[in-house]
Structures are given as C-alpha cells and as structure tokens.
Amino acid sequence: MAEAISPIIRQVTIENKDIGSLSIDYHIEDVEDCLIYDRDGVSFPFKKLYRDRKSVIIFVRNFLCYSCKEYVEDLSKIPKEALEDAAIRLVVIGQAAHHHIEPFCLLTGYPYEIYVDPERIIYQKLGMKREEKFTDSAQPSPHVKSGIFMGQVKSVWRAMTSPAFDFQGDLHQQGGAIIAGPGSQVHFSHSDMNRLDHMPINWLLQLAGVQQTLDFSDKPTIIHV
C-alpha cells in the first residue's frame, strides 16, 4: 500500500468572506435529546457530542454520494494534533443505517468520530434542505475532485455492488455543518444548498479555533531558490 501523503499545513486568514450563517435561527436544545447511533447500533443523545467541549459536526448527504465521500476523504487528512491543540472534536453524521458506517470509514480512511441519524430527525429539526438549489451564491466545494457525471456513475456503481442494493439514505436530503459547545452554545451553522456546497474545511477549522489550517490542493509546491 502506498504511503499516505500528509497535506501541507499553512496559515490562512478569513477576510471579507461570507462563510455561512453566523446568526443562528434555531435552538440546539430542540435536538439535544435526539438519538444518534454508532457503528455497533448503540444509541445516545446528540448533546453528548458537544456538551463538554467544542465540536465541529458535519452532516453529509448520504454515504454513497461521491461529493460526500471526497469531502470526508479530505477530513481524514486533518492531523490529530491540530484537533487536540485546539481542544475540539470532529464528528461526521450520516443518515444511513449504522451498519454502513464501517465500510464508509474503510473507503474514505476517516479515523474520527462518525454516527448516523437514520430517520433524519436532527437534519429536519435543524432545517437542512431536502432539495438541491444551484445559485451563484452556492460555491462549489474545493474538496470535490470528480465531475458531476462521473461522480454519479461512481455512486450508482457503489450502490449496485454493495451487499444490498441500498442508496443509504434519502437521495434528496442535503447536509450542513455546525460548530457547537461546550454546553448549548452554537458558534456557527451552514446548510448546504446542493451536493457541491460544502463548507470549506479550512474555514471550519479556523472558526473552531484551529490556528493552522490545511492546504488540500493537489497542485505541486513551487520552491523559490
């Protein structure tokens, strides 16, 4: 197996960027007792994720979605030390059955926390969209490498070759991200408008307090001598 290449760490600054909804129009108390499930099917209340520390919580469309797969692949490149130094936890929430968690982690190399909300109760109560909307304000994700056509082909092929022909959730459900905790404080929220409207990871990390963020670019580094 080829050795994984770590992303380049650099300092970035957010200047004059519209990076989502900083004014929260919902109360996280509405979902704190909703149940989520781990890879073994064990349930616990959603509030456990952020009650004691600040958490970056990312809701993905579904585990078969090519853009979500590629986004989570980039999440997997975040060094553990960067999260530990900022005292934050990174969590992914999906909407599939719990038995899909392990294969998805193996596929993406994602090593951090991941749970599911199979009935999409939290998605709905947080107002995440269920249809795609493409507008000029919905910026394409810098973490998605595949084009729409080939990406959809990959998603369908993965569904057809899975042990059960299963699209692993509502195909129309969109995702989003929140930064919450400790306690019931919500620092940031973002709702995806479509499959390409992911919140850039480096912005999320900086908003959560990480001083250094990651350069996920595949472009070669130019060294001036």
Phi, psi and chi 1 to 4 in degrees:
 res  aa     phi    psi   chi1   chi2   chi3   chi4
   1 MET       -  134.3  179.9 -179.0  -64.6      -
   2 ALA   -68.0  144.4      -      -      -      -
   3 GLU   -70.3  132.0 -176.8  179.8   -5.5      -
   4 ALA   -67.8  138.8      -      -      -      -
   5 ILE   -96.4  122.4  -60.6  175.3      -      -
   6 SER   -73.1  144.3  -62.2      -      -      -
   7 PRO   -67.8  158.2   25.1  -33.8      -      -
   8 ILE   -79.2  131.3  -58.6  168.5      -      -
   9 ILE   -92.6  130.9  -63.3  179.3      -      -
  10 ARG  -146.1  163.1   62.1  173.4  179.5  145.0
  11 GLN   -89.2  130.7 -176.9   73.7   26.9      -
  12 VAL  -126.7  157.0  -62.2      -      -      -
  13 THR  -131.0  135.8  -56.7      -      -      -
  14 ILE   -89.3  117.0  -58.4  172.1      -      -
  15 GLU  -130.6  121.6  -64.9  179.1   -8.9      -
  16 ASN    54.0   41.4  -58.6  -39.8      -      -
  17 LYS  -108.9  137.4  -64.4  -71.5 -173.0 -179.6
  18 ASP   -88.3   96.8  179.6    9.4      -      -
  19 ILE  -106.4   22.0   54.1  175.7      -      -
  20 GLY   127.3 -165.8      -      -      -      -
  21 SER   -94.7  104.3  172.8      -      -      -
  22 LEU   -85.3  -16.9  -70.0  171.1      -      -
  23 SER   -95.4  112.4   57.9      -      -      -
  24 ILE   -85.4  126.2  -49.2  -57.1      -      -
  25 ASP  -105.7   22.1   58.3   -1.7      -      -
  26 TYR  -141.7  165.1   61.0   80.2      -      -
  27 HIS  -109.1  126.0  -60.4  -73.8      -      -
  28 ILE   -66.9  -17.1 -156.5  165.4      -      -
  29 GLU   -60.0  -23.7  -68.4   89.0  -13.0      -
  30 ASP   -65.8  -21.9  -64.7  -18.8      -      -
  31 VAL  -120.9    0.9  -64.3      -      -      -
  32 GLU   -62.1  -28.3   63.5 -179.5   12.6      -
  33 ASP   -99.3    2.8  -68.0  -41.0      -      -
  34 CYS   -67.0  144.3  -65.5      -      -      -
  35 LEU   -90.2  139.1  -64.0  179.2      -      -
  36 ILE  -121.6  163.3   54.3  176.6      -      -
  37 TYR  -127.3  140.6  -60.8   81.1      -      -
  38 ASP   -89.0 -175.0   66.2   15.3      -      -
  39 ARG   -66.5  -15.4   65.7 -170.8   66.8 -158.3
  40 ASP   -97.9    2.2  -64.1  -43.4      -      -
  41 GLY    84.2    9.4      -      -      -      -
  42 VAL   -82.0  131.2  177.7      -      -      -
  43 SER  -101.4  154.2   65.1      -      -      -
  44 PHE  -159.3  160.3   60.6   88.8      -      -
  45 PRO   -69.7  145.0   21.0  -31.5      -      -
  46 PHE   -55.5  -35.6 -179.2   63.9      -      -
  47 LYS   -61.8  -19.7   64.0 -174.8  175.4 -175.7
  48 LYS   -63.8  -21.5 -171.2  175.5  179.0  179.8
  49 LEU   -71.4  -29.8  -63.8 -179.9      -      -
  50 TYR  -129.8    2.3   54.5   83.5      -      -
  51 ARG   -62.7  -40.1 -179.8  173.1   51.9 -163.6
  52 ASP  -104.3  -11.0  -61.0  -34.9      -      -
  53 ARG  -158.5  163.4   62.8 -167.6  -62.1 -170.3
  54 LYS   -70.3  137.1 -175.3 -178.0  -68.2 -174.5
  55 SER  -132.7  139.4  -62.1      -      -      -
  56 VAL   -97.3  114.3  175.9      -      -      -
  57 ILE  -116.6  120.5  -54.5  172.5      -      -
  58 ILE  -114.5  125.7  -63.2  162.7      -      -
  59 PHE   -99.9  122.4  -64.8   82.1      -      -
  60 VAL  -100.8  159.0  -62.3      -      -      -
  61 ARG   -63.5  -63.9  -65.6  177.5   72.5 -120.2
  62 ASN  -161.7  161.9   60.7   75.1      -      -
  63 PHE   -72.4  -15.5  -70.0  156.7      -      -
  64 LEU   -87.9  -16.3  -78.3  178.8      -      -
  65 CYS   -63.6  124.8  173.0      -      -      -
  66 TYR   -62.8  -37.2   71.9   94.3      -      -
  67 SER   -70.0  -35.7   62.2      -      -      -
  68 CYS   -68.2  -39.9  -65.3      -      -      -
  69 LYS   -59.2  -46.1  168.8 -175.4  171.9  -69.9
  70 GLU   -71.8  -32.1  -65.7  176.1    6.7      -
  71 TYR   -65.6  -46.1 -173.2   78.5      -      -
  72 VAL   -68.4  -31.6  174.1      -      -      -
  73 GLU   -59.1  -38.2  -75.2  174.8  -23.4      -
  74 ASP   -73.3  -34.9  -85.0   -0.8      -      -
  75 LEU   -59.4  -34.7  -72.3  174.2      -      -
  76 SER   -66.8  -16.9   71.1      -      -      -
  77 LYS   -85.3   -6.1  -60.4  174.0 -176.1  176.2
  78 ILE   -68.1  124.3  -60.2  173.1      -      -
  79 PRO   -63.9  139.1  -19.0   31.5      -      -
  80 LYS   -57.9  -35.5 -177.3  178.7 -179.9 -179.4
  81 GLU   -63.7  -33.4  -65.3   76.9   12.0      -
  82 ALA   -64.8  -38.7      -      -      -      -
  83 LEU   -72.3  -41.7  -58.6  175.6      -      -
  84 GLU   -64.9  -41.1  -68.8  177.1  -18.3      -
  85 ASP   -63.5  -32.7  -70.1  -14.1      -      -
  86 ALA   -91.6   -1.4      -      -      -      -
  87 ALA    56.3   44.2      -      -      -      -
  88 ILE  -122.8  158.6   60.9  174.7      -      -
  89 ARG  -114.8  147.0   65.7 -164.1  -62.1 -178.1
  90 LEU  -111.1  127.6  176.8   64.9      -      -
  91 VAL  -134.7  136.6 -178.1      -      -      -
  92 VAL  -111.6  135.5  166.8      -      -      -
  93 ILE  -116.9  129.1  -56.7  -72.1      -      -
  94 GLY  -113.2  177.6      -      -      -      -
  95 GLN  -120.9   20.3   49.1  146.5  -25.6      -
  96 ALA   -93.2  179.7      -      -      -      -
  97 ALA   -71.3  154.7      -      -      -      -
  98 HIS   -62.9  -25.8   71.5  -89.2      -      -
  99 HIS   -72.6   -6.3   60.1  -96.5      -      -
 100 HIS   -87.7   -8.7  -71.2  -60.3      -      -
 101 ILE   -65.0  -50.6  -67.2  177.3      -      -
 102 GLU   -60.5  -48.1 -172.7   68.4   27.4      -
 103 PRO   -60.4  -35.8  -23.8   33.9      -      -
 104 PHE   -67.6  -39.9 -174.5   69.3      -      -
 105 CYS   -65.7  -40.1  -71.3      -      -      -
 106 LEU   -64.6  -37.6  -68.3  173.4      -      -
 107 LEU   -69.1  -40.9  179.7   67.7      -      -
 108 THR   -96.2  -15.7   59.3      -      -      -
 109 GLY    75.0   16.1      -      -      -      -
 110 TYR   -72.5  120.8  179.8   75.8      -      -
 111 PRO  -102.8   -1.5   36.7  -33.7      -      -
 112 TYR   -99.1 -166.9  -58.1  113.6      -      -
 113 GLU   -71.3  140.2  -64.3  178.4   72.8      -
 114 ILE  -149.6  135.6 -177.8  167.4      -      -
 115 TYR  -140.6  175.1  -53.3  100.9      -      -
 116 VAL  -131.5  150.9  -68.6      -      -      -
 117 ASP  -122.6   76.5  171.5   23.3      -      -
 118 PRO   -61.5  -25.9   21.2  -32.2      -      -
 119 GLU   -93.3    0.1  -59.2  -60.6  -35.5      -
 120 ARG    60.3   29.7  -54.5 -173.1  -52.8  -77.8
 121 ILE   -66.8  -44.4  -65.2  173.2      -      -
 122 ILE   -67.8  -41.9  -59.6  173.1      -      -
 123 TYR   -52.6  -48.7  -75.8   76.3      -      -
 124 GLN   -68.7  -43.4  -65.9  166.7    7.6      -
 125 LYS   -69.3  -26.6  -73.1 -168.7  173.8 -175.6
 126 LEU   -86.7    2.5  -66.9 -175.6      -      -
 127 GLY    76.4   24.3      -      -      -      -
 128 MET   -72.7  140.3  -66.3 -179.2 -172.9      -
 129 LYS   -69.5  154.4  -54.3  177.8 -171.8  -56.0
 130 ARG  -113.2   -5.7 -164.3  178.9  166.0  -86.4
 131 GLU  -126.6  155.7  -60.7  -68.4  -18.5      -
 132 GLU   -87.4  142.1  -68.6 -169.0  -87.2      -
 133 LYS  -134.5  122.6 -177.2  177.6 -178.5 -179.4
 134 PHE  -106.2  114.8  -68.8   88.2      -      -
 135 THR  -136.3  172.3   67.2      -      -      -
 136 ASP   -64.6  -26.4  -68.4  -21.2      -      -
 137 SER   -81.5  -13.6   62.3      -      -      -
 138 ALA   -89.3  100.6      -      -      -      -
 139 GLN   -79.2  139.7  -59.9  -61.7  -42.2      -
 140 PRO   -66.3  144.9   24.6  -34.0      -      -
 141 SER   -68.9  131.4  170.8      -      -      -
 142 PRO   -72.8   -5.4   27.8  -35.2      -      -
 143 HIS  -100.2   -3.8  -54.9  -75.1      -      -
 144 VAL   -97.0  120.4  177.9      -      -      -
 145 LYS   -97.8  -26.8  -69.8   81.8  177.9  175.5
 146 SER   -84.0  147.5  -60.5      -      -      -
 147 GLY   -73.6  164.2      -      -      -      -
 148 ILE   -60.7  -45.0  -68.8  179.9      -      -
 149 PHE   -63.9  -53.3  175.3   74.9      -      -
 150 MET   -66.9  -33.5  -75.3  -54.3  -60.3      -
 151 GLY   -62.9  -43.1      -      -      -      -
 152 GLN   -66.9  -36.7  -70.3  177.4  -30.3      -
 153 VAL   -61.1  -44.1  169.0      -      -      -
 154 LYS   -62.0  -41.2  -67.5  175.3 -176.1  177.3
 155 SER   -63.9  -45.5  -64.2      -      -      -
 156 VAL   -64.6  -40.9  172.1      -      -      -
 157 TRP   -63.5  -41.5  176.4 -109.0      -      -
 158 ARG   -63.8  -36.5  -75.8  174.6   51.7 -146.6
 159 ALA   -66.3  -42.0      -      -      -      -
 160 MET   -70.2  -28.9  -65.9  175.7   62.4      -
 161 THR   -97.8    2.0   55.0      -      -      -
 162 SER   -74.9  158.2   63.2      -      -      -
 163 PRO   -53.1  -37.0  -27.5   35.5      -      -
 164 ALA  -124.4  135.7      -      -      -      -
 165 PHE   -69.4   98.3 -172.7   75.1      -      -
 166 ASP  -141.5  122.9  179.9    1.4      -      -
 167 PHE   -83.6    3.5  -79.0  100.4      -      -
 168 GLN    57.2   44.6  -56.7 -177.3   22.6      -
 169 GLY   129.4  177.7      -      -      -      -
 170 ASP   -73.4  117.4 -175.9  -16.5      -      -
 171 LEU   -66.8  -18.5  -61.9 -177.9      -      -
 172 HIS   -91.2  -12.4  -60.6  -72.5      -      -
 173 GLN   -72.7  131.1  178.9   66.3   57.5      -
 174 GLN   -97.8  166.3  -55.3  -55.3  -53.6      -
 175 GLY  -109.6 -152.8      -      -      -      -
 176 GLY   169.7 -166.5      -      -      -      -
 177 ALA  -153.1  147.0      -      -      -      -
 178 ILE  -137.0  154.0   64.8  171.7      -      -
 179 ILE  -118.5  118.5  -59.8  173.5      -      -
 180 ALA  -138.6  158.5      -      -      -      -
 181 GLY    93.8  168.6      -      -      -      -
 182 PRO   -70.2  161.9   25.8  -33.9      -      -
 183 GLY    73.4 -146.8      -      -      -      -
 184 SER  -100.7   15.4  -61.1      -      -      -
 185 GLN   -77.2  130.3 -175.9  176.0    6.5      -
 186 VAL  -109.1  121.5  178.3      -      -      -
 187 HIS   -92.8  -26.2  -52.6  -85.9      -      -
 188 PHE  -164.4  148.1  172.2   81.9      -      -
 189 SER  -145.4  151.0   73.1      -      -      -
 190 HIS  -148.0  132.3  168.3   81.2      -      -
 191 SER  -112.2  124.9  -67.0      -      -      -
 192 ASP   -66.5  135.8  -61.9  -18.9      -      -
 193 MET   -86.4  -24.4  -61.3 -176.8   69.4      -
 194 ASN  -160.4 -178.3   56.8   62.6      -      -
 195 ARG   -65.4  -15.7   72.1 -167.8   68.7 -176.0
 196 LEU  -106.1    2.2  -57.4  177.7      -      -
 197 ASP   -94.7   42.0 -173.4   33.8      -      -
 198 HIS   -69.6  147.5  -61.6  127.3      -      -
 199 MET   -70.9  122.9 -178.4   67.5 -175.7      -
 200 PRO   -54.1  134.1  -27.8   36.7      -      -
 201 ILE   -61.3  -41.0  -64.5  170.7      -      -
 202 ASN   -63.7  -34.8   51.6    0.4      -      -
 203 TRP   -66.2  -44.4  -67.0   -1.4      -      -
 204 LEU   -58.1  -45.3  -89.5  177.4      -      -
 205 LEU   -63.2  -42.0  -68.6  176.0      -      -
 206 GLN   -67.0  -40.3 -172.2  170.2   -4.3      -
 207 LEU   -63.6  -29.0  -73.7  167.5      -      -
 208 ALA   -83.1   -9.5      -      -      -      -
 209 GLY   111.4    4.6      -      -      -      -
 210 VAL   -76.2  125.7  175.5      -      -      -
 211 GLN   -76.6  -32.4  -62.9  -58.4  -50.3      -
 212 GLN  -115.0  134.6  -70.0 -177.9  -43.6      -
 213 THR  -115.5 -178.5   59.3      -      -      -
 214 LEU  -109.4  144.5  -55.7  177.0      -      -
 215 ASP   -99.8  107.5 -177.3   -1.9      -      -
 216 PHE   -91.7    7.3  -63.3   96.0      -      -
 217 SER   -63.7  142.1  172.4      -      -      -
 218 ASP   -89.4    1.9  -66.6  -32.9      -      -
 219 LYS   -71.6  143.4  -62.9  176.5 -178.3  179.9
 220 PRO   -68.3  147.9   25.2  -34.0      -      -
 221 THR   -82.6  132.3  -57.9      -      -      -
 222 ILE   -96.7  121.5  -61.4  175.6      -      -
 223 ILE  -105.5  120.1  -57.7  176.2      -      -
 224 HIS   -88.9  128.1  -63.2  -78.9      -      -
 225 VAL  -123.4      -  -63.6      -      -      -
